[in-house]
Amino acid sequence: MHIKTKVLSDGGLGLGYARKLVVENARADYIAFIDADQYFHPSFLKEAVRYSLNDLKACVVRGVVGFTPTKSTPAKLSAYEACTYDIPEQIDVWAFGIGGSLLRKSAILEAGNFDPRIKFVGEDTDIAFRMVKQGWILKNCRQAIFYNQPRATWKALYKQMSGFADAASTMGKRYVPLSKKRLLADISLDCCLSVRCVIRTFRLTHDLRCVLLPIKHVFTGFSYFVVFALR
């Protein structure tokens, strides 16, 4: 693409420090974040910037996730699950993941930049809470597509849920306490609604493995809850 590049290292200090380092070195008005298991569709940046320019209150424009082909059953179920979800225009702070997103540099700085003390997970939820507190809005853009490689084993999926639960527990202590009863109710409702995902997925793919979607919902939901409850 004939653009200038610069490689930075966090020196092993973690995600929060690494993202803070990027913001401090970025010269543009927008910063795109992509994780190691993701990649952008060629039109992602154009569509995300266009959307952001049309909504000056949006500090985050997150793309819609697509999935790379896979034979793993857990990964296949994750792909089916995401592709059958109804995508809201506005992102819930608790559901925000920074991979596949375009952020305004000014909004990040206004919120105090990323917290370098957060080494593993939760740095994105943390900055999202602070940006929303400043009056910014997080938005999804259906025209901006990025691709994700979902976890290929149940063990890896459990580890991912554990990380999310750890982050939720930490952010609950910092900002808004997340009620265990409310979380359990939401997970239970999500498991019940997974039947709808089965019907939608089968109509699209005719893959009989989609009948395992409720099991996958139960596994991920209650893995998340158990780890969260123990923190």
VEXVEXSE-382427 format. One record per residue (C-alpha): residue number from 1; residue in three letters; x, y, z. Coordinates in steps of 0.5 Angstrom, whole numbers, padded with zeros to 4 digits. Layout:
% residues N
R    i   aa      u      v      w
R  NUM  ALA      X      Y      Z
...
***
This chain:
% residues 231
R    i   aa      u      v      w
R    1  MET   0000   0000   0000
R    2  HIS   0006   0005   0000
R    3  ILE   0005   0007   0007
R    4  LYS   0010   0009   0013
R    5  THR   0010   0003   0018
R    6  LYS   0013   0003   0025
R    7  VAL   0014  -0003   0029
R    8  LEU   0013  -0002   0037
R    9  SER   0014  -0007   0042
R   10  ASP   0011  -0007   0049
R   11  GLY   0017  -0010   0052
R   12  GLY   0012  -0015   0055
R   13  LEU   0009  -0010   0059
R   14  GLY   0002  -0012   0057
R   15  LEU  -0004  -0010   0053
R   16  GLY  -0006  -0004   0056
R   17  TYR   0001  -0001   0056
R   18  ALA   0002  -0004   0048
R   19  ARG  -0005   0000   0046
R   20  LYS  -0003   0006   0050
R   21  LEU   0004   0006   0046
R   22  VAL   0000   0006   0040
R   23  VAL  -0004   0012   0042
R   24  GLU   0002   0016   0044
R   25  ASN   0005   0015   0037
R   26  ALA  -0001   0015   0032
R   27  ARG  -0001   0022   0028
R   28  ALA  -0008   0021   0025
R   29  ASP  -0014   0022   0027
R   30  TYR  -0017   0015   0027
R   31  ILE  -0013   0009   0030
R   32  ALA  -0016   0002   0028
R   33  PHE  -0014  -0004   0032
R   34  ILE  -0014  -0011   0030
R   35  ASP  -0012  -0018   0034
R   36  ALA  -0007  -0023   0032
R   37  ASP  -0013  -0028   0030
R   38  GLN  -0017  -0023   0026
R   39  TYR  -0016  -0019   0019
R   40  PHE  -0020  -0014   0015
R   41  HIS  -0024  -0014   0009
R   42  PRO  -0020  -0009   0004
R   43  SER  -0026  -0004   0005
R   44  PHE  -0026  -0004   0012
R   45  LEU  -0022   0002   0013
R   46  LYS  -0026   0006   0008
R   47  GLU  -0033   0004   0011
R   48  ALA  -0031   0005   0018
R   49  VAL  -0028   0012   0017
R   50  ARG  -0034   0014   0012
R   51  TYR  -0039   0012   0018
R   52  SER  -0035   0015   0023
R   53  LEU  -0035   0022   0019
R   54  ASN  -0043   0022   0019
R   55  ASP  -0043   0021   0026
R   56  LEU  -0039   0026   0030
R   57  LYS  -0041   0023   0037
R   58  ALA  -0039   0016   0035
R   59  CYS  -0032   0015   0039
R   60  VAL  -0032   0007   0036
R   61  VAL  -0034   0004   0030
R   62  ARG  -0034  -0003   0030
R   63  GLY  -0034  -0008   0024
R   64  VAL  -0039  -0014   0023
R   65  VAL  -0035  -0020   0024
R   66  GLY  -0034  -0026   0019
R   67  PHE  -0031  -0032   0020
R   68  THR  -0025  -0036   0016
R   69  PRO  -0027  -0043   0014
R   70  THR  -0026  -0048   0019
R   71  LYS  -0027  -0056   0020
R   72  SER  -0027  -0055   0028
R   73  THR  -0034  -0056   0031
R   74  PRO  -0033  -0051   0037
R   75  ALA  -0030  -0046   0032
R   76  LYS  -0036  -0048   0027
R   77  LEU  -0041  -0047   0032
R   78  SER  -0038  -0040   0034
R   79  ALA  -0039  -0038   0027
R   80  TYR  -0046  -0040   0026
R   81  GLU  -0048  -0037   0033
R   82  ALA  -0045  -0030   0031
R   83  CYS  -0048  -0030   0024
R   84  THR  -0055  -0031   0026
R   85  TYR  -0055  -0025   0032
R   86  ASP  -0059  -0019   0031
R   87  ILE  -0053  -0014   0031
R   88  PRO  -0055  -0007   0034
R   89  GLU  -0053   0000   0032
R   90  GLN  -0051   0002   0039
R   91  ILE  -0046  -0003   0043
R   92  ASP  -0047  -0005   0050
R   93  VAL  -0040  -0003   0054
R   94  TRP  -0040  -0010   0057
R   95  ALA  -0040  -0013   0050
R   96  PHE  -0035  -0009   0047
R   97  GLY  -0029  -0012   0044
R   98  ILE  -0023  -0007   0041
R   99  GLY  -0021  -0012   0035
R  100  GLY  -0024  -0010   0029
R  101  SER  -0025  -0003   0031
R  102  LEU  -0024   0004   0029
R  103  LEU  -0023   0009   0035
R  104  ARG  -0022   0017   0035
R  105  LYS  -0016   0018   0038
R  106  SER  -0019   0025   0041
R  107  ALA  -0024   0021   0045
R  108  ILE  -0018   0016   0047
R  109  LEU  -0014   0022   0050
R  110  GLU  -0020   0025   0053
R  111  ALA  -0022   0019   0057
R  112  GLY  -0015   0019   0059
R  113  ASN  -0012   0014   0055
R  114  PHE  -0011   0006   0056
R  115  ASP  -0009   0004   0063
R  116  PRO  -0002   0001   0062
R  117  ARG  -0004  -0003   0069
R  118  ILE  -0008  -0008   0065
R  119  LYS  -0004  -0013   0062
R  120  PHE  -0008  -0019   0059
R  121  VAL  -0016  -0017   0058
R  122  GLY  -0021  -0012   0060
R  123  GLU  -0017  -0006   0057
R  124  ASP  -0022  -0005   0052
R  125  THR  -0028  -0005   0057
R  126  ASP  -0024   0000   0061
R  127  ILE  -0023   0005   0056
R  128  ALA  -0030   0004   0053
R  129  PHE  -0033   0006   0060
R  130  ARG  -0029   0012   0061
R  131  MET  -0031   0014   0053
R  132  VAL  -0038   0013   0055
R  133  LYS  -0038   0017   0061
R  134  GLN  -0035   0023   0057
R  135  GLY  -0041   0023   0053
R  136  TRP  -0039   0019   0047
R  137  ILE  -0042   0013   0043
R  138  LEU  -0040   0006   0041
R  139  LYS  -0043   0004   0034
R  140  ASN  -0043  -0002   0030
R  141  CYS  -0042  -0001   0022
R  142  ARG  -0045  -0007   0018
R  143  GLN  -0042  -0005   0012
R  144  ALA  -0035  -0006   0015
R  145  ILE  -0033  -0013   0015
R  146  PHE  -0027  -0016   0019
R  147  TYR  -0026  -0024   0020
R  148  ASN  -0024  -0028   0026
R  149  GLN  -0021  -0035   0027
R  150  PRO  -0026  -0037   0033
R  151  ARG  -0023  -0042   0038
R  152  ALA  -0022  -0049   0035
R  153  THR  -0023  -0053   0042
R  154  TRP  -0027  -0053   0048
R  155  LYS  -0021  -0052   0052
R  156  ALA  -0019  -0046   0049
R  157  LEU  -0026  -0043   0049
R  158  TYR  -0027  -0044   0056
R  159  LYS  -0020  -0041   0057
R  160  GLN  -0023  -0035   0053
R  161  MET  -0029  -0035   0057
R  162  SER  -0025  -0035   0063
R  163  GLY  -0021  -0029   0061
R  164  PHE  -0028  -0025   0059
R  165  ALA  -0030  -0027   0066
R  166  ASP  -0024  -0024   0070
R  167  ALA  -0025  -0017   0066
R  168  ALA  -0032  -0017   0068
R  169  SER  -0030  -0018   0075
R  170  THR  -0025  -0013   0075
R  171  MET  -0029  -0007   0071
R  172  GLY  -0035  -0009   0076
R  173  LYS  -0031  -0007   0082
R  174  ARG  -0028   0000   0078
R  175  TYR  -0035   0002   0075
R  176  VAL  -0042  -0001   0075
R  177  PRO  -0042  -0008   0079
R  178  LEU  -0045  -0013   0075
R  179  SER  -0050  -0017   0079
R  180  LYS  -0049  -0025   0079
R  181  LYS  -0057  -0026   0079
R  182  ARG  -0058  -0021   0073
R  183  LEU  -0052  -0025   0070
R  184  LEU  -0055  -0031   0071
R  185  ALA  -0062  -0029   0068
R  186  ASP  -0058  -0026   0062
R  187  ILE  -0054  -0033   0061
R  188  SER  -0061  -0037   0062
R  189  LEU  -0065  -0033   0057
R  190  ASP  -0059  -0033   0052
R  191  CYS  -0059  -0041   0052
R  192  CYS  -0066  -0041   0051
R  193  LEU  -0066  -0037   0045
R  194  SER  -0061  -0041   0042
R  195  VAL  -0066  -0045   0039
R  196  ARG  -0068  -0039   0035
R  197  CYS  -0060  -0040   0032
R  198  VAL  -0061  -0047   0031
R  199  ILE  -0067  -0046   0026
R  200  ARG  -0064  -0040   0023
R  201  THR  -0057  -0043   0022
R  202  PHE  -0060  -0050   0019
R  203  ARG  -0064  -0046   0014
R  204  LEU  -0057  -0042   0012
R  205  THR  -0053  -0048   0012
R  206  HIS  -0057  -0055   0013
R  207  ASP  -0051  -0057   0017
R  208  LEU  -0054  -0062   0023
R  209  ARG  -0048  -0060   0027
R  210  CYS  -0052  -0053   0029
R  211  VAL  -0057  -0057   0033
R  212  LEU  -0051  -0057   0038
R  213  LEU  -0051  -0049   0039
R  214  PRO  -0055  -0050   0045
R  215  ILE  -0050  -0054   0048
R  216  LYS  -0045  -0049   0046
R  217  HIS  -0049  -0043   0049
R  218  VAL  -0049  -0047   0056
R  219  PHE  -0042  -0049   0056
R  220  THR  -0040  -0042   0054
R  221  GLY  -0045  -0038   0059
R  222  PHE  -0044  -0042   0065
R  223  SER  -0036  -0043   0064
R  224  TYR  -0037  -0035   0064
R  225  PHE  -0041  -0035   0070
R  226  VAL  -0037  -0040   0074
R  227  VAL  -0031  -0036   0074
R  228  PHE  -0034  -0029   0075
R  229  ALA  -0038  -0032   0081
R  230  LEU  -0031  -0035   0084
R  231  ARG  -0028  -0028   0083
***
